[in-house]
């Protein structure tokens, strides 16, 4: 690993709602467009090599949201192994790969996808809107993966695909009707699955999944409730606060300081435990 990280650029620190992105893409034009894509939402820090990226991850007191990397850095080190290491050691960091266009890059794309990259962007996709969407989607996908792992110990094998569908498109799958369409299941079948799994119905399951995602985003990034409510398209921040209180018995602020997603998962376990006891009576 390199000794000192040679930052090409250090921008003023992001706001609590901002992104912290680290990249070792060598092309200056790509880095400039990355900065432009998040100019009102965060910071892009540019370094030379994958070792420099690793040093920031291991030594920084700030939470890195996204790492953008090429198929190979300027030292010609392949990024696939690095992606596997980061996925294991820093599962909260979203990984985005920048690759060239053309069949000659197909093996790089395949290897990076297998290694665990969340999203790609390519040589011809460098406009501000596209890059912004890629970065935000990668962060959201990474967060959803983390929530799904946490729910694996709580939900049965029938309900996990339902949770996965909610997490895959949290701004699109927000109602029971949306979930029915996403899964291609009959509404009654969906209701029966949820009842058998201990929930009052699919609406309650979806609420718990969305609350777990909210809690993870809030504690992981330190973002405001308003910001996350807008991102996940809740009716309003007040609606989100009310849902947190209704289901967990805590305020959003209490969730933030008492474990975040772990606190929501603990409340869900308690809820299902009580429900099972009622079914046994």
PASEBA-1860 file (N, C-alpha, C; in nm, 3 decimals):
! residues 281
1> XXXXXXXX> 0.084/-0.119/0.000/0.000/0.000/0.000/0.088/0.124/0.000 ~ 0.050/0.226/-0.073/0.129/0.347/-0.082/0.134/0.417/0.053 ~ 0.241/0.494/0.074/0.256/0.563/0.201/0.161/0.679/0.214 ~ 0.187/0.788/0.146/0.101/0.906/0.156/0.010/0.912/0.035 ~ -0.115/0.948/0.060/-0.211/0.959/-0.048/-0.192/1.093/-0.117 ~ -0.165/1.091/-0.247/-0.145/1.215/-0.322/-0.278/1.257/-0.381 ~ -0.346/1.346/-0.313/-0.474/1.394/-0.362/-0.453/1.493/-0.475 ~ -0.518/1.469/-0.588/-0.512/1.564/-0.697/-0.600/1.683/-0.665
9> XXXXXXXX> -0.707/1.657/-0.589/-0.799/1.766/-0.559/-0.868/1.736/-0.429 ~ -0.879/1.835/-0.344/-0.957/1.822/-0.222/-1.056/1.937/-0.220 ~ -1.183/1.904/-0.225/-1.288/2.004/-0.224/-1.333/2.022/-0.080 ~ -1.398/2.133/-0.050/-1.447/2.155/0.085/-1.538/2.042/0.128 ~ -1.543/2.010/0.258/-1.619/1.894/0.304/-1.765/1.900/0.263 ~ -1.825/1.783/0.238/-1.964/1.781/0.197/-2.056/1.814/0.313 ~ -2.178/1.850/0.280/-2.280/1.869/0.382/-2.317/1.734/0.439 ~ -2.390/1.729/0.552/-2.430/1.599/0.606/-2.510/1.515/0.508
17> XXXXXXXX> -2.577/1.581/0.413/-2.654/1.507/0.314/-2.573/1.474/0.190 ~ -2.444/1.510/0.187/-2.365/1.497/0.067/-2.298/1.362/0.052 ~ -2.252/1.338/-0.071/-2.179/1.217/-0.102/-2.030/1.240/-0.088 ~ -1.958/1.140/-0.043/-1.812/1.142/-0.048/-1.770/1.032/-0.145 ~ -1.713/1.074/-0.257/-1.675/0.982/-0.364/-1.524/0.985/-0.380 ~ -1.464/0.868/-0.388/-1.320/0.856/-0.410/-1.299/0.784/-0.543 ~ -1.210/0.837/-0.625/-1.185/0.774/-0.755/-1.036/0.774/-0.788 ~ -0.995/0.670/-0.861/-0.859/0.667/-0.916/-0.864/0.654/-1.067
25> XXXXXXXX> -0.974/0.698/-1.128/-0.981/0.705/-1.274/-0.882/0.810/-1.321 ~ -0.799/0.775/-1.419/-0.690/0.863/-1.460/-0.735/0.975/-1.552 ~ -0.841/0.953/-1.630/-0.882/1.053/-1.729/-0.935/1.178/-1.661 ~ -0.870/1.290/-1.685/-0.909/1.416/-1.620/-1.051/1.458/-1.659 ~ -1.090/1.431/-1.782/-1.222/1.472/-1.827/-1.331/1.394/-1.753 ~ -1.307/1.266/-1.731/-1.405/1.185/-1.658/-1.417/1.235/-1.515 ~ -1.305/1.265/-1.450/-1.308/1.314/-1.313/-1.381/1.448/-1.304 ~ -1.359/1.533/-1.403/-1.427/1.663/-1.405/-1.578/1.644/-1.415
33> XXXXXXXX> -1.619/1.549/-1.496/-1.763/1.526/-1.510/-1.821/1.458/-1.387 ~ -1.743/1.377/-1.321/-1.788/1.322/-1.193/-1.812/1.435/-1.092 ~ -1.719/1.528/-1.084/-1.735/1.640/-0.992/-1.859/1.722/-1.028 ~ -1.877/1.744/-1.157/-1.991/1.823/-1.202/-2.123/1.753/-1.169 ~ -2.123/1.621/-1.173/-2.247/1.546/-1.150/-2.295/1.555/-1.007 ~ -2.203/1.582/-0.913/-2.242/1.589/-0.771/-2.204/1.723/-0.709 ~ -2.193/1.825/-0.790/-2.143/1.953/-0.741/-2.230/2.012/-0.632 ~ -2.360/1.978/-0.630/-2.449/2.028/-0.525/-2.483/1.919/-0.423
41> XXXXXXXX> -2.417/1.805/-0.435/-2.451/1.693/-0.346/-2.330/1.631/-0.278 ~ -2.209/1.680/-0.299/-2.097/1.615/-0.233/-1.961/1.650/-0.288 ~ -1.867/1.561/-0.262/-1.725/1.582/-0.289/-1.670/1.464/-0.370 ~ -1.582/1.493/-0.465/-1.508/1.389/-0.536/-1.361/1.407/-0.502 ~ -1.298/1.305/-0.448/-1.155/1.308/-0.418/-1.084/1.215/-0.516 ~ -0.986/1.269/-0.585/-0.917/1.197/-0.690/-0.777/1.158/-0.643 ~ -0.745/1.030/-0.656/-0.612/0.979/-0.620/-0.557/0.901/-0.739 ~ -0.433/0.852/-0.726/-0.369/0.789/-0.841/-0.396/0.640/-0.852
49> XXXXXXXX> -0.387/0.568/-0.743/-0.388/0.422/-0.751/-0.492/0.360/-0.659 ~ -0.514/0.231/-0.678/-0.603/0.156/-0.590/-0.549/0.151/-0.448 ~ -0.418/0.148/-0.432/-0.359/0.153/-0.298/-0.395/0.283/-0.227 ~ -0.396/0.393/-0.302/-0.434/0.521/-0.243/-0.581/0.520/-0.199 ~ -0.665/0.458/-0.280/-0.806/0.444/-0.242/-0.818/0.364/-0.113 ~ -0.744/0.253/-0.106/-0.749/0.169/0.014/-0.704/0.245/0.137 ~ -0.602/0.328/0.122/-0.554/0.403/0.237/-0.660/0.498/0.290 ~ -0.734/0.562/0.199/-0.842/0.650/0.242/-0.949/0.570/0.316
57> XXXXXXXX> -0.985/0.453/0.261/-1.089/0.372/0.323/-1.049/0.329/0.464 ~ -0.925/0.290/0.481/-0.880/0.239/0.609/-0.847/0.348/0.711 ~ -0.811/0.468/0.662/-0.764/0.570/0.755/-0.860/0.686/0.775 ~ -0.955/0.702/0.684/-1.042/0.819/0.692/-1.144/0.805/0.804 ~ -1.167/0.919/0.870/-1.272/0.923/0.971/-1.407/0.954/0.908 ~ -1.407/0.984/0.780/-1.530/1.011/0.707/-1.579/0.883/0.640 ~ -1.708/0.873/0.626/-1.766/0.756/0.561/-1.765/0.777/0.410 ~ -1.689/0.695/0.339/-1.688/0.701/0.193/-1.816/0.636/0.141
65> XXXXXXXX> -1.885/0.706/0.054/-2.011/0.653/0.000/-1.989/0.569/-0.125 ~ -1.906/0.618/-0.216/-1.887/0.551/-0.345/-1.740/0.554/-0.383 ~ -1.691/0.442/-0.434/-1.560/0.436/-0.497/-1.581/0.414/-0.646 ~ -1.521/0.500/-0.726/-1.527/0.487/-0.872/-1.388/0.445/-0.920 ~ -1.381/0.334/-0.990/-1.250/0.282/-1.030/-1.250/0.235/-1.175 ~ -1.133/0.236/-1.236/-1.119/0.182/-1.372/-1.095/0.032/-1.366 ~ -1.093/-0.031/-1.482/-1.062/-0.175/-1.485/-0.921/-0.201/-1.434 ~ -0.829/-0.105/-1.458/-0.692/-0.112/-1.408/-0.648/0.029/-1.373
73> XXXXXXXX> -0.571/0.042/-1.267/-0.523/0.175/-1.229/-0.396/0.210/-1.308 ~ -0.336/0.324/-1.277/-0.219/0.369/-1.354/-0.098/0.280/-1.332 ~ -0.099/0.201/-1.223/0.008/0.104/-1.198/-0.022/-0.031/-1.264 ~ -0.131/-0.034/-1.344/-0.176/-0.154/-1.417/-0.223/-0.265/-1.324 ~ -0.262/-0.230/-1.204/-0.319/-0.329/-1.113/-0.464/-0.353/-1.149 ~ -0.501/-0.478/-1.163/-0.638/-0.515/-1.197/-0.730/-0.483/-1.080 ~ -0.848/-0.430/-1.111/-0.939/-0.384/-1.006/-1.029/-0.494/-0.949 ~ -1.042/-0.607/-1.017/-1.138/-0.709/-0.972/-1.105/-0.759/-0.831
81> XXXXXXXX> -0.978/-0.790/-0.805/-0.940/-0.836/-0.671/-0.963/-0.729/-0.566 ~ -0.936/-0.605/-0.602/-0.960/-0.492/-0.511/-1.108/-0.482/-0.477 ~ -1.193/-0.499/-0.578/-1.338/-0.493/-0.556/-1.382/-0.602/-0.458 ~ -1.330/-0.721/-0.475/-1.365/-0.830/-0.381/-1.322/-0.795/-0.238 ~ -1.203/-0.739/-0.223/-1.154/-0.704/-0.089/-1.240/-0.595/-0.026 ~ -1.274/-0.493/-0.103/-1.355/-0.383/-0.050/-1.496/-0.431/-0.017 ~ -1.552/-0.515/-0.102/-1.686/-0.568/-0.076/-1.692/-0.642/0.057 ~ -1.584/-0.710/0.090/-1.578/-0.786/0.215/-1.549/-0.697/0.335
89> XXXXXXXX> -1.453/-0.606/0.322/-1.409/-0.524/0.435/-1.493/-0.399/0.455 ~ -1.552/-0.348/0.347/-1.631/-0.224/0.355/-1.763/-0.243/0.279 ~ -1.850/-0.327/0.332/-1.974/-0.359/0.259/-2.070/-0.241/0.243 ~ -2.046/-0.131/0.318/-2.132/-0.014/0.304/-2.086/0.080/0.194 ~ -1.973/0.051/0.130/-1.921/0.137/0.024/-1.969/0.086/-0.112 ~ -2.036/0.172/-0.186/-2.082/0.135/-0.319/-1.965/0.141/-0.417 ~ -1.963/0.050/-0.512/-1.853/0.039/-0.608/-1.905/0.060/-0.750 ~ -1.844/0.156/-0.819/-1.882/0.188/-0.956/-1.757/0.173/-1.044
97> XXXXXXXX> -1.770/0.105/-1.156/-1.657/0.083/-1.246/-1.673/0.166/-1.372 ~ -1.564/0.227/-1.416/-1.560/0.300/-1.542/-1.484/0.215/-1.644 ~ -1.550/0.183/-1.754/-1.490/0.099/-1.858/-1.508/0.162/-1.995 ~ -1.420/0.123/-2.086/-1.432/0.169/-2.224/-1.541/0.092/-2.296 ~ -1.579/0.144/-2.410/-1.678/0.078/-2.493/-1.609/-0.012/-2.595 ~ -1.671/-0.126/-2.622/-1.616/-0.217/-2.722/-1.601/-0.358/-2.668 ~ -1.597/-0.452/-2.761/-1.590/-0.593/-2.722/-1.461/-0.628/-2.650 ~ -1.356/-0.548/-2.672/-1.228/-0.577/-2.607/-1.234/-0.557/-2.456
105> XXXXXXXX> -1.339/-0.489/-2.410/-1.352/-0.466/-2.266/-1.449/-0.562/-2.199 ~ -1.503/-0.657/-2.276/-1.607/-0.745/-2.222/-1.557/-0.831/-2.106 ~ -1.433/-0.878/-2.113/-1.382/-0.961/-2.004/-1.363/-0.878/-1.878 ~ -1.320/-0.751/-1.891/-1.308/-0.664/-1.775/-1.444/-0.643/-1.710 ~ -1.543/-0.616/-1.791/-1.678/-0.592/-1.739/-1.730/-0.716/-1.667 ~ -1.711/-0.832/-1.728/-1.756/-0.957/-1.666/-1.685/-0.980/-1.533 ~ -1.554/-0.964/-1.530/-1.478/-0.989/-1.407/-1.517/-0.894/-1.295 ~ -1.538/-0.768/-1.329/-1.577/-0.670/-1.228/-1.718/-0.696/-1.176
113> XXXXXXXX> -1.806/-0.736/-1.266/-1.943/-0.767/-1.223/-1.944/-0.887/-1.128 ~ -1.868/-0.989/-1.160/-1.859/-1.107/-1.073/-1.796/-1.070/-0.939 ~ -1.699/-0.978/-0.942/-1.630/-0.939/-0.819/-1.720/-0.863/-0.723 ~ -1.824/-0.794/-0.778/-1.918/-0.727/-0.688/-1.943/-0.581/-0.714 ~ -1.907/-0.530/-0.833/-1.936/-0.391/-0.866/-2.087/-0.369/-0.872 ~ -2.133/-0.258/-0.817/-2.277/-0.230/-0.815/-2.327/-0.171/-0.946 ~ -2.246/-0.084/-1.007/-2.287/-0.020/-1.132/-2.166/0.008/-1.220 ~ -2.194/0.026/-1.348/-2.092/0.064/-1.446/-2.132/0.194/-1.514
121> XXXXXXXX> -2.033/0.267/-1.563/-2.059/0.367/-1.665/-1.946/0.358/-1.768 ~ -1.975/0.403/-1.889/-1.885/0.375/-2.000/-1.840/0.504/-2.068 ~ -1.748/0.489/-2.162/-1.686/0.603/-2.226/-1.784/0.703/-2.286 ~ -1.892/0.653/-2.339/-1.989/0.743/-2.401/-2.097/0.791/-2.309 ~ -2.089/0.757/-2.180/-2.195/0.794/-2.085/-2.136/0.883/-1.976 ~ -2.099/1.003/-2.013/-2.031/1.089/-1.918/-2.105/1.220/-1.892 ~ -2.229/1.231/-1.936/-2.302/1.354/-1.909/-2.343/1.359/-1.761 ~ -2.370/1.477/-1.714/-2.395/1.501/-1.571/-2.512/1.418/-1.518
129> XXXXXXXX> -2.622/1.416/-1.593/-2.742/1.346/-1.545/-2.718/1.197/-1.533 ~ -2.652/1.138/-1.633/-2.625/0.995/-1.631/-2.534/0.958/-1.515 ~ -2.427/1.032/-1.498/-2.333/1.000/-1.390/-2.398/1.017/-1.253 ~ -2.475/1.119/-1.237/-2.544/1.141/-1.109/-2.635/1.023/-1.078 ~ -2.711/0.979/-1.178/-2.801/0.865/-1.160/-2.725/0.739/-1.125 ~ -2.611/0.716/-1.192/-2.530/0.597/-1.165/-2.480/0.597/-1.021 ~ -2.428/0.711/-0.975/-2.372/0.719/-0.840/-2.480/0.701/-0.733 ~ -2.593/0.766/-0.750/-2.701/0.754/-0.652/-2.761/0.614/-0.654
137> XXXXXXXX> -2.774/0.556/-0.772/-2.828/0.420/-0.782/-2.735/0.319/-0.717 ~ -2.604/0.338/-0.734/-2.507/0.248/-0.672/-2.515/0.256/-0.521 ~ -2.526/0.378/-0.468/-2.538/0.392/-0.323/-2.665/0.326/-0.272 ~ -2.775/0.345/-0.344/-2.902/0.286/-0.302/-2.897/0.134/-0.309 ~ -2.836/0.080/-0.415/-2.827/-0.066/-0.429/-2.740/-0.126/-0.319 ~ -2.632/-0.058/-0.286/-2.545/-0.105/-0.178/-2.620/-0.107/-0.045 ~ -2.695/0.000/-0.017/-2.772/0.007/0.107/-2.878/-0.103/0.110 ~ -2.944/-0.126/-0.002/-3.048/-0.229/-0.009/-2.989/-0.368/0.016
145> XXXXXXXX> -2.871/-0.392/-0.037/-2.803/-0.520/-0.014/-2.779/-0.542/0.135 ~ -2.735/-0.436/0.203/-2.707/-0.445/0.346/-2.834/-0.474/0.425 ~ -2.942/-0.411/0.388/-3.069/-0.432/0.459/-3.119/-0.575/0.435 ~ -3.106/-0.622/0.313/-3.153/-0.757/0.282/-3.075/-0.861/0.363 ~ -2.945/-0.841/0.378/-2.864/-0.932/0.460/-2.915/-0.932/0.603 ~ -2.946/-0.814/0.657/-2.995/-0.805/0.794/-3.131/-0.873/0.811 ~ -3.213/-0.865/0.708/-3.347/-0.926/0.715/-3.344/-1.077/0.695 ~ -3.233/-1.129/0.644/-3.225/-1.273/0.618/-3.244/-1.354/0.745
153> XXXXXXXX> -3.199/-1.303/0.857/-3.216/-1.376/0.982/-3.351/-1.359/1.046 ~ -3.438/-1.276/0.984/-3.568/-1.245/1.044/-3.683/-1.302/0.961 ~ -3.674/-1.286/0.830/-3.782/-1.328/0.741/-3.758/-1.469/0.689 ~ -3.868/-1.540/0.664/-3.853/-1.676/0.611/-3.822/-1.672/0.461 ~ -3.799/-1.789/0.403/-3.757/-1.797/0.264/-3.865/-1.752/0.166 ~ -3.989/-1.753/0.209/-4.098/-1.707/0.123/-4.105/-1.555/0.121 ~ -4.078/-1.494/0.236/-4.090/-1.348/0.246/-3.968/-1.273/0.196 ~ -3.852/-1.337/0.197/-3.731/-1.267/0.152/-3.740/-1.215/0.008
161> XXXXXXXX> -3.795/-1.292/-0.087/-3.810/-1.235/-0.222/-3.902/-1.114/-0.226 ~ -4.000/-1.108/-0.136/-4.087/-0.992/-0.128/-4.008/-0.870/-0.081 ~ -3.926/-0.891/0.022/-3.842/-0.783/0.072/-3.743/-0.739/-0.035 ~ -3.688/-0.835/-0.108/-3.591/-0.802/-0.214/-3.656/-0.715/-0.321 ~ -3.780/-0.745/-0.356/-3.851/-0.666/-0.457/-3.873/-0.523/-0.408 ~ -3.904/-0.507/-0.280/-3.922/-0.373/-0.224/-3.791/-0.295/-0.225 ~ -3.682/-0.362/-0.193/-3.553/-0.295/-0.183/-3.490/-0.267/-0.319 ~ -3.523/-0.349/-0.417/-3.463/-0.330/-0.550/-3.508/-0.199/-0.613
169> XXXXXXXX> -3.633/-0.160/-0.587/-3.686/-0.035/-0.645/-3.770/0.037/-0.539 ~ -3.706/0.090/-0.437/-3.781/0.145/-0.323/-3.868/0.266/-0.356 ~ -3.836/0.338/-0.464/-3.921/0.452/-0.499/-4.034/0.413/-0.594 ~ -4.029/0.292/-0.646/-4.133/0.246/-0.738/-4.225/0.143/-0.674 ~ -4.171/0.061/-0.584/-4.253/-0.041/-0.517/-4.285/0.012/-0.377 ~ -4.395/0.087/-0.368/-4.430/0.152/-0.242/-4.569/0.115/-0.193 ~ -4.646/0.045/-0.272/-4.781/0.004/-0.233/-4.799/-0.145/-0.259 ~ -4.904/-0.201/-0.202/-4.931/-0.343/-0.224/-4.955/-0.369/-0.373
177> XXXXXXXX> -5.021/-0.278/-0.438/-5.044/-0.292/-0.582/-4.911/-0.297/-0.658 ~ -4.818/-0.210/-0.619/-4.685/-0.211/-0.683/-4.615/-0.345/-0.661 ~ -4.626/-0.399/-0.540/-4.560/-0.525/-0.508/-4.622/-0.641/-0.584 ~ -4.754/-0.640/-0.598/-4.823/-0.743/-0.677/-4.771/-0.741/-0.821 ~ -4.760/-0.621/-0.877/-4.712/-0.609/-1.016/-4.566/-0.654/-1.028 ~ -4.484/-0.618/-0.929/-4.342/-0.651/-0.936/-4.318/-0.800/-0.928 ~ -4.400/-0.870/-0.849/-4.379/-1.013/-0.827/-4.462/-1.101/-0.919 ~ -4.568/-1.043/-0.976/-4.657/-1.124/-1.058/-4.739/-1.224/-0.979
185> XXXXXXXX> -4.765/-1.192/-0.853/-4.843/-1.279/-0.766/-4.985/-1.225/-0.751 ~ -5.078/-1.317/-0.723/-5.214/-1.274/-0.692/-5.214/-1.205/-0.556 ~ -5.296/-1.104/-0.542/-5.301/-1.026/-0.417/-5.331/-1.117/-0.297 ~ -5.420/-1.213/-0.315/-5.456/-1.303/-0.204/-5.337/-1.391/-0.167 ~ -5.263/-1.438/-0.266/-5.144/-1.520/-0.239/-5.043/-1.440/-0.158 ~ -5.023/-1.317/-0.198/-4.929/-1.229/-0.127/-4.974/-1.207/0.017 ~ -5.102/-1.185/0.035/-5.156/-1.166/0.170/-5.135/-1.291/0.255 ~ -5.161/-1.409/0.196/-5.144/-1.535/0.271/-4.999/-1.557/0.311
193> XXXXXXXX> -4.906/-1.528/0.220/-4.764/-1.542/0.252/-4.727/-1.457/0.373 ~ -4.775/-1.334/0.373/-4.740/-1.242/0.482/-4.805/-1.285/0.613 ~ -4.927/-1.328/0.608/-4.994/-1.376/0.729/-4.922/-1.497/0.787 ~ -4.883/-1.589/0.700/-4.812/-1.708/0.747/-4.675/-1.673/0.805 ~ -4.617/-1.562/0.758/-4.488/-1.520/0.808/-4.496/-1.432/0.932 ~ -4.617/-1.408/0.982/-4.633/-1.333/1.106/-4.675/-1.189/1.092 ~ -4.700/-1.142/0.969/-4.740/-1.004/0.949/-4.891/-0.994/0.930 ~ -4.944/-0.875/0.953/-5.088/-0.855/0.933/-5.123/-0.856/0.785
201> XXXXXXXX> -5.025/-0.828/0.701/-5.046/-0.826/0.557/-4.924/-0.769/0.488 ~ -4.926/-0.761/0.355/-4.809/-0.712/0.282/-4.776/-0.566/0.311 ~ -4.875/-0.484/0.343/-4.848/-0.344/0.373/-4.757/-0.331/0.496 ~ -4.781/-0.415/0.596/-4.696/-0.409/0.715/-4.554/-0.456/0.683 ~ -4.541/-0.563/0.608/-4.408/-0.611/0.569/-4.332/-0.500/0.495 ~ -4.398/-0.436/0.400/-4.333/-0.332/0.323/-4.291/-0.215/0.412 ~ -4.373/-0.182/0.511/-4.339/-0.073/0.602/-4.212/-0.105/0.680 ~ -4.201/-0.226/0.732/-4.082/-0.264/0.807/-3.957/-0.262/0.719
209> XXXXXXXX> -3.970/-0.309/0.596/-3.855/-0.311/0.505/-3.809/-0.168/0.476 ~ -3.904/-0.079/0.449/-3.869/0.060/0.420/-3.811/0.129/0.543 ~ -3.860/0.095/0.661/-3.805/0.153/0.784/-3.661/0.106/0.806 ~ -3.634/-0.019/0.778/-3.497/-0.070/0.793/-3.403/0.002/0.696 ~ -3.449/0.025/0.573/-3.367/0.097/0.476/-3.345/0.241/0.520 ~ -3.450/0.304/0.566/-3.437/0.441/0.617/-3.335/0.448/0.730 ~ -3.346/0.357/0.827/-3.257/0.360/0.943/-3.112/0.339/0.901 ~ -3.091/0.250/0.805/-2.954/0.227/0.757/-2.898/0.352/0.691
217> XXXXXXXX> -2.975/0.415/0.603/-2.928/0.535/0.536/-2.902/0.648/0.635 ~ -2.987/0.659/0.735/-2.973/0.768/0.832/-2.846/0.754/0.915 ~ -2.821/0.635/0.966/-2.706/0.618/1.054/-2.577/0.600/0.977 ~ -2.584/0.543/0.859/-2.464/0.523/0.778/-2.406/0.656/0.732 ~ -2.492/0.750/0.691/-2.444/0.872/0.629/-2.459/0.996/0.716 ~ -2.538/0.987/0.824/-2.564/1.105/0.904/-2.658/1.202/0.835 ~ -2.728/1.156/0.734/-2.818/1.244/0.658/-2.942/1.280/0.738 ~ -3.008/1.385/0.696/-3.128/1.431/0.765/-3.248/1.343/0.729
225> XXXXXXXX> -3.346/1.344/0.818/-3.469/1.270/0.792/-3.538/1.323/0.667 ~ -3.535/1.454/0.652/-3.599/1.516/0.536/-3.538/1.467/0.405 ~ -3.406/1.458/0.402/-3.337/1.414/0.282/-3.375/1.271/0.244 ~ -3.377/1.184/0.343/-3.407/1.043/0.315/-3.554/1.025/0.280 ~ -3.641/1.100/0.348/-3.784/1.093/0.316/-3.807/1.132/0.170 ~ -3.736/1.233/0.125/-3.749/1.275/-0.015/-3.694/1.170/-0.110 ~ -3.577/1.114/-0.076/-3.515/1.015/-0.164/-3.602/0.890/-0.179 ~ -3.661/0.844/-0.068/-3.741/0.722/-0.072/-3.888/0.751/-0.106
233> XXXXXXXX> -3.918/0.878/-0.128/-4.051/0.922/-0.170/-4.160/0.884/-0.070 ~ -4.132/0.910/0.058/-4.240/0.907/0.156/-4.329/1.028/0.131 ~ -4.452/1.022/0.181/-4.546/1.132/0.159/-4.490/1.264/0.212 ~ -4.419/1.255/0.323/-4.358/1.374/0.383/-4.264/1.327/0.494 ~ -4.172/1.412/0.539/-4.089/1.376/0.655/-4.172/1.345/0.778 ~ -4.282/1.418/0.795/-4.370/1.391/0.909/-4.431/1.251/0.900 ~ -4.472/1.212/0.779/-4.526/1.077/0.760/-4.423/0.971/0.796 ~ -4.298/0.995/0.759/-4.192/0.901/0.793/-4.171/0.895/0.944
241> XXXXXXXX> -4.165/1.010/1.007/-4.148/1.013/1.153/-4.261/0.938/1.223 ~ -4.384/0.959/1.176/-4.499/0.892/1.236/-4.491/0.741/1.218 ~ -4.443/0.696/1.101/-4.431/0.553/1.076/-4.326/0.492/1.169 ~ -4.214/0.561/1.186/-4.110/0.512/1.276/-4.166/0.494/1.417 ~ -4.238/0.594/1.466/-4.293/0.589/1.601/-4.398/0.479/1.613 ~ -4.482/0.467/1.512/-4.590/0.367/1.517/-4.536/0.225/1.523 ~ -4.435/0.196/1.444/-4.388/0.058/1.435/-4.282/0.023/1.539 ~ -4.196/0.116/1.572/-4.086/0.082/1.664/-4.108/0.133/1.806
249> XXXXXXXX> -4.200/0.228/1.822/-4.220/0.287/1.953/-4.114/0.390/1.989 ~ -4.027/0.425/1.895/-3.920/0.521/1.918/-3.930/0.634/1.818 ~ -3.867/0.745/1.851/-3.857/0.853/1.754/-3.743/0.824/1.658 ~ -3.742/0.893/1.546/-3.633/0.875/1.450/-3.500/0.913/1.513 ~ -3.500/1.018/1.595/-3.377/1.056/1.663/-3.326/0.948/1.756 ~ -3.416/0.881/1.825/-3.377/0.771/1.914/-3.322/0.654/1.833 ~ -3.383/0.628/1.718/-3.332/0.522/1.631/-3.188/0.552/1.589 ~ -3.162/0.678/1.558/-3.028/0.718/1.512/-2.921/0.686/1.615
257> XXXXXXXX> -2.950/0.709/1.743/-2.847/0.696/1.847/-2.852/0.561/1.920 ~ -2.946/0.475/1.883/-2.957/0.346/1.953/-2.941/0.227/1.859 ~ -2.863/0.245/1.753/-2.832/0.129/1.670/-2.879/0.135/1.528 ~ -2.960/0.235/1.492/-3.002/0.248/1.353/-3.080/0.127/1.304 ~ -3.032/0.067/1.195/-3.103/-0.047/1.138/-3.113/-0.162/1.238 ~ -3.011/-0.183/1.318/-3.015/-0.291/1.418/-3.129/-0.270/1.516 ~ -3.156/-0.144/1.549/-3.267/-0.113/1.638/-3.401/-0.146/1.573 ~ -3.415/-0.113/1.445/-3.539/-0.146/1.374/-3.556/-0.297/1.363
265> XXXXXXXX> -3.448/-0.367/1.332/-3.455/-0.513/1.321/-3.493/-0.575/1.456 ~ -3.439/-0.522/1.565/-3.474/-0.572/1.698/-3.623/-0.550/1.726 ~ -3.675/-0.434/1.687/-3.819/-0.407/1.705/-3.902/-0.502/1.620 ~ -3.856/-0.531/1.499/-3.927/-0.625/1.412/-3.926/-0.765/1.473 ~ -3.814/-0.808/1.525/-3.809/-0.939/1.591/-3.906/-0.946/1.708 ~ -3.911/-0.837/1.784/-4.005/-0.832/1.897/-4.148/-0.839/1.848 ~ -4.177/-0.766/1.742/-4.312/-0.767/1.684/-4.350/-0.908/1.638 ~ -4.263/-0.975/1.568/-4.294/-1.109/1.519/-4.301/-1.210/1.632
273> XXXXXXXX> -4.219/-1.190/1.734/-4.226/-1.279/1.850/-4.360/-1.268/1.920 ~ -4.407/-1.146/1.938/-4.538/-1.125/2.000/-4.647/-1.184/1.914 ~ -4.633/-1.166/1.782/-4.735/-1.218/1.692/-4.741/-1.370/1.699 ~ -4.624/-1.435/1.706/-4.623/-1.580/1.712/-4.685/-1.630/1.843 ~ -4.660/-1.555/1.951/-4.719/-1.592/2.078/-4.871/-1.585/2.071 ~ -4.923/-1.482/2.003/-5.067/-1.468/1.989/-5.125/-1.584/1.909 ~ -5.051/-1.629/1.806/-5.098/-1.740/1.726/-5.097/-1.872/1.803 ~ -5.009/-1.880/1.905/-5.001/-2.003/1.983/-5.112/-2.013/2.086
281> X> -5.170/-1.899/2.123/-5.272/-1.901/2.227/-5.399/-1.967/2.175
END
